[in-house]
Amino acid sequence: MSETLHINWTRCDGRGLCTELLPAVLGRDDWGYPVIRHPGNGDGTNAAIGPDDARAARDAVKLCPKLALSLQAWAEIQ
C-alpha cells in the first residue's frame, strides 16, 4: 500500500511548513507555495509518498495550519 499527499490549492496560503517536513517531496515556488518535485502524470496536486516519508507526511497533514493537505492510501495491484 502506498500513500498520496493531496494539496487542496483553495485552502493553501503558502506558509511552507509542509516543504520543511518533506524536502525530498516538496519544494517552494517564488511565493512560498509548495511545488511537487516529481509530479506523476503531470499532476501538480498529488505527490506519491514513499515509506521513508510516510511519517513526515502524516505530520505535515496534522500540522498544516490551513488544513490544505490530506493523505490517500492506494493499494498497489501486482
N, C-alpha and C positions, 0 to 999 in steps of 0.2 A: 504494500500500500504506500502510495506517495501522496504528498500534500501540495496544494497550490495556494499561494498567497494572492488574494484578490484585493486590489486597490479601488475603493469607491471614490472616484475623482470629484464627485459633487460634495463630498464631506471633507476631503483632504485640503489643508491650508498650508502645507509645506513646512511644517515645523522641523522635520528631519530626524526625529528620534528613530524611526524605522531604519533609516540609512546608516545610523550609527550602530544599531544592533545587528544589521545584516549587510555589512560592507561588501561581501562577495556576491550578493544577490542584487542589491540596490545601490545606485549612485544618486547624485543630485544634479538637477538642471541649474541653470543660471539664477532661478528664482527660489531654489531650495526644495522644489518638489521632487519626489522620488522618481527615478528612472530605472527601469528593469535592465540590468546589464546584459542579459542573454534572453530576450523575449522569444517565446516559441510561436511559430506561425504568424509572426508579425503582430502579435498581441501585446500591447503595452499596458494591459490591465491585470494580467495574471502572470505570476512567476512560479516556476517549479521550485520546490523546496526539497533539497536533499536531506538525508538523515543527519548530516553534520550540522545543518542549520535549523532543524526542526524546533529545538528548544528556544533558540533566539527568535524564531518566527512566532511562536506562541507568546513569548514575552512582548514582542512588538505589537501583536494584536491586543493584548491586555493593557498595554501602556499607551496606546495611541490616544492622545487627548481628544481627538475629533471622531473616534470610532470609525475610522475610514478603512480599516483593514479587517479581513476575515480569512480564515483558513478553510479550505475544502479538501476533503480526503478523496482520493481517486484510487480505485482498485486497479492494479495492473493485470491485464489478462495476458497470459503467456501461452 
